Amino acid sequence: MKISDGFDARRLRPKGPSNWRLRLVAGFALLLAIIGLLLAGAGGAGLFGHSPALGELNASPGGSAILLVIGLLVVWMGVALWRRSRRKMRQPLSLNISAHLMKKHD
C-alpha cells in the first residue's frame, strides 16, 4: 500500500485532553457539595431544635425543612457534576477513525 507524502499518523490520535477545564469543573462541583452539606447541616440543626444558624431563615420548622431539602439537592447536584467530570477525565483516548474501517474481532 502506498503512503502519500501528506500522511501523518499523529492526526489519527486526538490531542491531549484539556484537563484544566475538567479540573475546574470538578473543583466547582466540590464547592457545591460542601455548600450543600453546610445548608443541610443548618437545616437539620434547626429541625432538631438547636440554635438557628441562619437567623430567621431556619427559626421555624418549615423554613428548616426547606433549607434541609435545598441543601440535599445542592449536594446531589455537586456529586453528580463531580462524577461526570471525573468520568470524562478518565476516558481512554481512542483513534479518530470510523468504526467500520477498524479491524473486526468476531
Phi and psi in radians as a Rosetta constraint file:
Dihedral C 1 N 2 CA 2 C 2 CIRCULARHARMONIC -1.507 0.35
Dihedral N 2 CA 2 C 2 N 3 CIRCULARHARMONIC 2.303 0.35
Dihedral C 2 N 3 CA 3 C 3 CIRCULARHARMONIC -1.752 0.35
Dihedral N 3 CA 3 C 3 N 4 CIRCULARHARMONIC 2.183 0.35
Dihedral C 3 N 4 CA 4 C 4 CIRCULARHARMONIC -1.300 0.35
Dihedral N 4 CA 4 C 4 N 5 CIRCULARHARMONIC 2.846 0.35
Dihedral C 4 N 5 CA 5 C 5 CIRCULARHARMONIC -1.186 0.35
Dihedral N 5 CA 5 C 5 N 6 CIRCULARHARMONIC -0.461 0.35
Dihedral C 5 N 6 CA 6 C 6 CIRCULARHARMONIC -1.531 0.35
Dihedral N 6 CA 6 C 6 N 7 CIRCULARHARMONIC 0.093 0.35
Dihedral C 6 N 7 CA 7 C 7 CIRCULARHARMONIC -1.363 0.35
Dihedral N 7 CA 7 C 7 N 8 CIRCULARHARMONIC 2.312 0.35
Dihedral C 7 N 8 CA 8 C 8 CIRCULARHARMONIC -2.363 0.35
Dihedral N 8 CA 8 C 8 N 9 CIRCULARHARMONIC 1.989 0.35
Dihedral C 8 N 9 CA 9 C 9 CIRCULARHARMONIC -1.166 0.35
Dihedral N 9 CA 9 C 9 N 10 CIRCULARHARMONIC -0.386 0.35
Dihedral C 9 N 10 CA 10 C 10 CIRCULARHARMONIC -1.185 0.35
Dihedral N 10 CA 10 C 10 N 11 CIRCULARHARMONIC -0.354 0.35
Dihedral C 10 N 11 CA 11 C 11 CIRCULARHARMONIC -1.228 0.35
Dihedral N 11 CA 11 C 11 N 12 CIRCULARHARMONIC -0.375 0.35
Dihedral C 11 N 12 CA 12 C 12 CIRCULARHARMONIC -1.275 0.35
Dihedral N 12 CA 12 C 12 N 13 CIRCULARHARMONIC -0.485 0.35
Dihedral C 12 N 13 CA 13 C 13 CIRCULARHARMONIC -1.619 0.35
Dihedral N 13 CA 13 C 13 N 14 CIRCULARHARMONIC 2.423 0.35
Dihedral C 13 N 14 CA 14 C 14 CIRCULARHARMONIC -1.240 0.35
Dihedral N 14 CA 14 C 14 N 15 CIRCULARHARMONIC 2.768 0.35
Dihedral C 14 N 15 CA 15 C 15 CIRCULARHARMONIC -1.167 0.35
Dihedral N 15 CA 15 C 15 N 16 CIRCULARHARMONIC 2.810 0.35
Dihedral C 15 N 16 CA 16 C 16 CIRCULARHARMONIC -1.010 0.35
Dihedral N 16 CA 16 C 16 N 17 CIRCULARHARMONIC 2.511 0.35
Dihedral C 16 N 17 CA 17 C 17 CIRCULARHARMONIC -1.181 0.35
Dihedral N 17 CA 17 C 17 N 18 CIRCULARHARMONIC 2.555 0.35
Dihedral C 17 N 18 CA 18 C 18 CIRCULARHARMONIC -1.463 0.35
Dihedral N 18 CA 18 C 18 N 19 CIRCULARHARMONIC 1.580 0.35
Dihedral C 18 N 19 CA 19 C 19 CIRCULARHARMONIC -1.214 0.35
Dihedral N 19 CA 19 C 19 N 20 CIRCULARHARMONIC -0.417 0.35
Dihedral C 19 N 20 CA 20 C 20 CIRCULARHARMONIC -1.108 0.35
Dihedral N 20 CA 20 C 20 N 21 CIRCULARHARMONIC -0.632 0.35
Dihedral C 20 N 21 CA 21 C 21 CIRCULARHARMONIC -1.174 0.35
Dihedral N 21 CA 21 C 21 N 22 CIRCULARHARMONIC -0.786 0.35
Dihedral C 21 N 22 CA 22 C 22 CIRCULARHARMONIC -1.217 0.35
Dihedral N 22 CA 22 C 22 N 23 CIRCULARHARMONIC -0.557 0.35
Dihedral C 22 N 23 CA 23 C 23 CIRCULARHARMONIC -1.198 0.35
Dihedral N 23 CA 23 C 23 N 24 CIRCULARHARMONIC -0.649 0.35
Dihedral C 23 N 24 CA 24 C 24 CIRCULARHARMONIC -1.130 0.35
Dihedral N 24 CA 24 C 24 N 25 CIRCULARHARMONIC -0.699 0.35
Dihedral C 24 N 25 CA 25 C 25 CIRCULARHARMONIC -1.121 0.35
Dihedral N 25 CA 25 C 25 N 26 CIRCULARHARMONIC -0.720 0.35
Dihedral C 25 N 26 CA 26 C 26 CIRCULARHARMONIC -1.139 0.35
Dihedral N 26 CA 26 C 26 N 27 CIRCULARHARMONIC -0.670 0.35
Dihedral C 26 N 27 CA 27 C 27 CIRCULARHARMONIC -1.150 0.35
Dihedral N 27 CA 27 C 27 N 28 CIRCULARHARMONIC -0.715 0.35
Dihedral C 27 N 28 CA 28 C 28 CIRCULARHARMONIC -1.119 0.35
Dihedral N 28 CA 28 C 28 N 29 CIRCULARHARMONIC -0.686 0.35
Dihedral C 28 N 29 CA 29 C 29 CIRCULARHARMONIC -1.132 0.35
Dihedral N 29 CA 29 C 29 N 30 CIRCULARHARMONIC -0.665 0.35
Dihedral C 29 N 30 CA 30 C 30 CIRCULARHARMONIC -1.117 0.35
Dihedral N 30 CA 30 C 30 N 31 CIRCULARHARMONIC -0.733 0.35
Dihedral C 30 N 31 CA 31 C 31 CIRCULARHARMONIC -1.088 0.35
Dihedral N 31 CA 31 C 31 N 32 CIRCULARHARMONIC -0.704 0.35
Dihedral C 31 N 32 CA 32 C 32 CIRCULARHARMONIC -1.045 0.35
Dihedral N 32 CA 32 C 32 N 33 CIRCULARHARMONIC -0.779 0.35
Dihedral C 32 N 33 CA 33 C 33 CIRCULARHARMONIC -1.124 0.35
Dihedral N 33 CA 33 C 33 N 34 CIRCULARHARMONIC -0.697 0.35
Dihedral C 33 N 34 CA 34 C 34 CIRCULARHARMONIC -1.165 0.35
Dihedral N 34 CA 34 C 34 N 35 CIRCULARHARMONIC -0.741 0.35
Dihedral C 34 N 35 CA 35 C 35 CIRCULARHARMONIC -1.112 0.35
Dihedral N 35 CA 35 C 35 N 36 CIRCULARHARMONIC -0.714 0.35
Dihedral C 35 N 36 CA 36 C 36 CIRCULARHARMONIC -1.107 0.35
Dihedral N 36 CA 36 C 36 N 37 CIRCULARHARMONIC -0.684 0.35
Dihedral C 36 N 37 CA 37 C 37 CIRCULARHARMONIC -1.113 0.35
Dihedral N 37 CA 37 C 37 N 38 CIRCULARHARMONIC -0.710 0.35
Dihedral C 37 N 38 CA 38 C 38 CIRCULARHARMONIC -1.143 0.35
Dihedral N 38 CA 38 C 38 N 39 CIRCULARHARMONIC -0.722 0.35
Dihedral C 38 N 39 CA 39 C 39 CIRCULARHARMONIC -1.138 0.35
Dihedral N 39 CA 39 C 39 N 40 CIRCULARHARMONIC -0.760 0.35
Dihedral C 39 N 40 CA 40 C 40 CIRCULARHARMONIC -1.136 0.35
Dihedral N 40 CA 40 C 40 N 41 CIRCULARHARMONIC -0.663 0.35
Dihedral C 40 N 41 CA 41 C 41 CIRCULARHARMONIC -1.128 0.35
Dihedral N 41 CA 41 C 41 N 42 CIRCULARHARMONIC -0.710 0.35
Dihedral C 41 N 42 CA 42 C 42 CIRCULARHARMONIC -1.164 0.35
Dihedral N 42 CA 42 C 42 N 43 CIRCULARHARMONIC -0.698 0.35
Dihedral C 42 N 43 CA 43 C 43 CIRCULARHARMONIC -1.168 0.35
Dihedral N 43 CA 43 C 43 N 44 CIRCULARHARMONIC -0.715 0.35
Dihedral C 43 N 44 CA 44 C 44 CIRCULARHARMONIC -1.142 0.35
Dihedral N 44 CA 44 C 44 N 45 CIRCULARHARMONIC -0.677 0.35
Dihedral C 44 N 45 CA 45 C 45 CIRCULARHARMONIC -1.142 0.35
Dihedral N 45 CA 45 C 45 N 46 CIRCULARHARMONIC -0.658 0.35
Dihedral C 45 N 46 CA 46 C 46 CIRCULARHARMONIC -1.174 0.35
Dihedral N 46 CA 46 C 46 N 47 CIRCULARHARMONIC -0.611 0.35
Dihedral C 46 N 47 CA 47 C 47 CIRCULARHARMONIC -1.225 0.35
Dihedral N 47 CA 47 C 47 N 48 CIRCULARHARMONIC -0.586 0.35
Dihedral C 47 N 48 CA 48 C 48 CIRCULARHARMONIC -1.496 0.35
Dihedral N 48 CA 48 C 48 N 49 CIRCULARHARMONIC 0.067 0.35
Dihedral C 48 N 49 CA 49 C 49 CIRCULARHARMONIC 1.551 0.35
Dihedral N 49 CA 49 C 49 N 50 CIRCULARHARMONIC 0.155 0.35
Dihedral C 49 N 50 CA 50 C 50 CIRCULARHARMONIC -1.357 0.35
Dihedral N 50 CA 50 C 50 N 51 CIRCULARHARMONIC 2.997 0.35
Dihedral C 50 N 51 CA 51 C 51 CIRCULARHARMONIC -1.044 0.35
Dihedral N 51 CA 51 C 51 N 52 CIRCULARHARMONIC 2.422 0.35
Dihedral C 51 N 52 CA 52 C 52 CIRCULARHARMONIC -1.124 0.35
Dihedral N 52 CA 52 C 52 N 53 CIRCULARHARMONIC 2.238 0.35
Dihedral C 52 N 53 CA 53 C 53 CIRCULARHARMONIC -1.452 0.35
Dihedral N 53 CA 53 C 53 N 54 CIRCULARHARMONIC -0.469 0.35
Dihedral C 53 N 54 CA 54 C 54 CIRCULARHARMONIC -2.025 0.35
Dihedral N 54 CA 54 C 54 N 55 CIRCULARHARMONIC 0.517 0.35
Dihedral C 54 N 55 CA 55 C 55 CIRCULARHARMONIC 1.267 0.35
Dihedral N 55 CA 55 C 55 N 56 CIRCULARHARMONIC -2.280 0.35
Dihedral C 55 N 56 CA 56 C 56 CIRCULARHARMONIC -1.302 0.35
Dihedral N 56 CA 56 C 56 N 57 CIRCULARHARMONIC -0.243 0.35
Dihedral C 56 N 57 CA 57 C 57 CIRCULARHARMONIC -1.135 0.35
Dihedral N 57 CA 57 C 57 N 58 CIRCULARHARMONIC -0.699 0.35
Dihedral C 57 N 58 CA 58 C 58 CIRCULARHARMONIC -2.109 0.35
Dihedral N 58 CA 58 C 58 N 59 CIRCULARHARMONIC 0.562 0.35
Dihedral C 58 N 59 CA 59 C 59 CIRCULARHARMONIC -1.337 0.35
Dihedral N 59 CA 59 C 59 N 60 CIRCULARHARMONIC -0.543 0.35
Dihedral C 59 N 60 CA 60 C 60 CIRCULARHARMONIC -1.688 0.35
Dihedral N 60 CA 60 C 60 N 61 CIRCULARHARMONIC 2.708 0.35
Dihedral C 60 N 61 CA 61 C 61 CIRCULARHARMONIC -1.094 0.35
Dihedral N 61 CA 61 C 61 N 62 CIRCULARHARMONIC -0.589 0.35
Dihedral C 61 N 62 CA 62 C 62 CIRCULARHARMONIC -1.153 0.35
Dihedral N 62 CA 62 C 62 N 63 CIRCULARHARMONIC -0.774 0.35
Dihedral C 62 N 63 CA 63 C 63 CIRCULARHARMONIC -1.145 0.35
Dihedral N 63 CA 63 C 63 N 64 CIRCULARHARMONIC -0.654 0.35
Dihedral C 63 N 64 CA 64 C 64 CIRCULARHARMONIC -1.154 0.35
Dihedral N 64 CA 64 C 64 N 65 CIRCULARHARMONIC -0.683 0.35
Dihedral C 64 N 65 CA 65 C 65 CIRCULARHARMONIC -1.153 0.35
Dihedral N 65 CA 65 C 65 N 66 CIRCULARHARMONIC -0.722 0.35
Dihedral C 65 N 66 CA 66 C 66 CIRCULARHARMONIC -1.111 0.35
Dihedral N 66 CA 66 C 66 N 67 CIRCULARHARMONIC -0.727 0.35
Dihedral C 66 N 67 CA 67 C 67 CIRCULARHARMONIC -1.111 0.35
Dihedral N 67 CA 67 C 67 N 68 CIRCULARHARMONIC -0.680 0.35
Dihedral C 67 N 68 CA 68 C 68 CIRCULARHARMONIC -1.135 0.35
Dihedral N 68 CA 68 C 68 N 69 CIRCULARHARMONIC -0.771 0.35
Dihedral C 68 N 69 CA 69 C 69 CIRCULARHARMONIC -1.149 0.35
Dihedral N 69 CA 69 C 69 N 70 CIRCULARHARMONIC -0.754 0.35
Dihedral C 69 N 70 CA 70 C 70 CIRCULARHARMONIC -1.103 0.35
Dihedral N 70 CA 70 C 70 N 71 CIRCULARHARMONIC -0.731 0.35
Dihedral C 70 N 71 CA 71 C 71 CIRCULARHARMONIC -1.073 0.35
Dihedral N 71 CA 71 C 71 N 72 CIRCULARHARMONIC -0.744 0.35
Dihedral C 71 N 72 CA 72 C 72 CIRCULARHARMONIC -1.157 0.35
Dihedral N 72 CA 72 C 72 N 73 CIRCULARHARMONIC -0.640 0.35
Dihedral C 72 N 73 CA 73 C 73 CIRCULARHARMONIC -1.150 0.35
Dihedral N 73 CA 73 C 73 N 74 CIRCULARHARMONIC -0.704 0.35
Dihedral C 73 N 74 CA 74 C 74 CIRCULARHARMONIC -1.167 0.35
Dihedral N 74 CA 74 C 74 N 75 CIRCULARHARMONIC -0.683 0.35
Dihedral C 74 N 75 CA 75 C 75 CIRCULARHARMONIC -1.075 0.35
Dihedral N 75 CA 75 C 75 N 76 CIRCULARHARMONIC -0.783 0.35
Dihedral C 75 N 76 CA 76 C 76 CIRCULARHARMONIC -1.083 0.35
Dihedral N 76 CA 76 C 76 N 77 CIRCULARHARMONIC -0.749 0.35
Dihedral C 76 N 77 CA 77 C 77 CIRCULARHARMONIC -1.133 0.35
Dihedral N 77 CA 77 C 77 N 78 CIRCULARHARMONIC -0.715 0.35
Dihedral C 77 N 78 CA 78 C 78 CIRCULARHARMONIC -1.120 0.35
Dihedral N 78 CA 78 C 78 N 79 CIRCULARHARMONIC -0.751 0.35
Dihedral C 78 N 79 CA 79 C 79 CIRCULARHARMONIC -1.173 0.35
Dihedral N 79 CA 79 C 79 N 80 CIRCULARHARMONIC -0.717 0.35
Dihedral C 79 N 80 CA 80 C 80 CIRCULARHARMONIC -1.113 0.35
Dihedral N 80 CA 80 C 80 N 81 CIRCULARHARMONIC -0.758 0.35
Dihedral C 80 N 81 CA 81 C 81 CIRCULARHARMONIC -1.153 0.35
Dihedral N 81 CA 81 C 81 N 82 CIRCULARHARMONIC -0.683 0.35
Dihedral C 81 N 82 CA 82 C 82 CIRCULARHARMONIC -1.126 0.35
Dihedral N 82 CA 82 C 82 N 83 CIRCULARHARMONIC -0.763 0.35
Dihedral C 82 N 83 CA 83 C 83 CIRCULARHARMONIC -1.132 0.35
Dihedral N 83 CA 83 C 83 N 84 CIRCULARHARMONIC -0.694 0.35
Dihedral C 83 N 84 CA 84 C 84 CIRCULARHARMONIC -1.129 0.35
Dihedral N 84 CA 84 C 84 N 85 CIRCULARHARMONIC -0.732 0.35
Dihedral C 84 N 85 CA 85 C 85 CIRCULARHARMONIC -1.207 0.35
Dihedral N 85 CA 85 C 85 N 86 CIRCULARHARMONIC -0.657 0.35
Dihedral C 85 N 86 CA 86 C 86 CIRCULARHARMONIC -1.149 0.35
Dihedral N 86 CA 86 C 86 N 87 CIRCULARHARMONIC -0.659 0.35
Dihedral C 86 N 87 CA 87 C 87 CIRCULARHARMONIC -1.126 0.35
Dihedral N 87 CA 87 C 87 N 88 CIRCULARHARMONIC -0.711 0.35
Dihedral C 87 N 88 CA 88 C 88 CIRCULARHARMONIC -1.209 0.35
Dihedral N 88 CA 88 C 88 N 89 CIRCULARHARMONIC -0.577 0.35
Dihedral C 88 N 89 CA 89 C 89 CIRCULARHARMONIC -1.190 0.35
Dihedral N 89 CA 89 C 89 N 90 CIRCULARHARMONIC -0.546 0.35
Dihedral C 89 N 90 CA 90 C 90 CIRCULARHARMONIC -1.679 0.35
Dihedral N 90 CA 90 C 90 N 91 CIRCULARHARMONIC 0.134 0.35
Dihedral C 90 N 91 CA 91 C 91 CIRCULARHARMONIC -1.157 0.35
Dihedral N 91 CA 91 C 91 N 92 CIRCULARHARMONIC 2.325 0.35
Dihedral C 91 N 92 CA 92 C 92 CIRCULARHARMONIC -1.237 0.35
Dihedral N 92 CA 92 C 92 N 93 CIRCULARHARMONIC 2.589 0.35
Dihedral C 92 N 93 CA 93 C 93 CIRCULARHARMONIC -1.397 0.35
Dihedral N 93 CA 93 C 93 N 94 CIRCULARHARMONIC 2.378 0.35
Dihedral C 93 N 94 CA 94 C 94 CIRCULARHARMONIC -2.250 0.35
Dihedral N 94 CA 94 C 94 N 95 CIRCULARHARMONIC 2.972 0.35
Dihedral C 94 N 95 CA 95 C 95 CIRCULARHARMONIC -1.278 0.35
Dihedral N 95 CA 95 C 95 N 96 CIRCULARHARMONIC 2.530 0.35
Dihedral C 95 N 96 CA 96 C 96 CIRCULARHARMONIC -1.572 0.35
Dihedral N 96 CA 96 C 96 N 97 CIRCULARHARMONIC 1.191 0.35
Dihedral C 96 N 97 CA 97 C 97 CIRCULARHARMONIC -2.435 0.35
Dihedral N 97 CA 97 C 97 N 98 CIRCULARHARMONIC 2.613 0.35
Dihedral C 97 N 98 CA 98 C 98 CIRCULARHARMONIC -1.072 0.35
Dihedral N 98 CA 98 C 98 N 99 CIRCULARHARMONIC 2.564 0.35
Dihedral C 98 N 99 CA 99 C 99 CIRCULARHARMONIC -1.167 0.35
Dihedral N 99 CA 99 C 99 N 100 CIRCULARHARMONIC -0.553 0.35
Dihedral C 99 N 100 CA 100 C 100 CIRCULARHARMONIC -1.320 0.35
Dihedral N 100 CA 100 C 100 N 101 CIRCULARHARMONIC -0.210 0.35
Dihedral C 100 N 101 CA 101 C 101 CIRCULARHARMONIC -1.575 0.35
Dihedral N 101 CA 101 C 101 N 102 CIRCULARHARMONIC -0.193 0.35
Dihedral C 101 N 102 CA 102 C 102 CIRCULARHARMONIC -1.375 0.35
Dihedral N 102 CA 102 C 102 N 103 CIRCULARHARMONIC 2.857 0.35
Dihedral C 102 N 103 CA 103 C 103 CIRCULARHARMONIC -1.193 0.35
Dihedral N 103 CA 103 C 103 N 104 CIRCULARHARMONIC 2.488 0.35
Dihedral C 103 N 104 CA 104 C 104 CIRCULARHARMONIC -1.594 0.35
Dihedral N 104 CA 104 C 104 N 105 CIRCULARHARMONIC 2.248 0.35
Dihedral C 104 N 105 CA 105 C 105 CIRCULARHARMONIC -1.978 0.35
Dihedral N 105 CA 105 C 105 N 106 CIRCULARHARMONIC 1.548 0.35
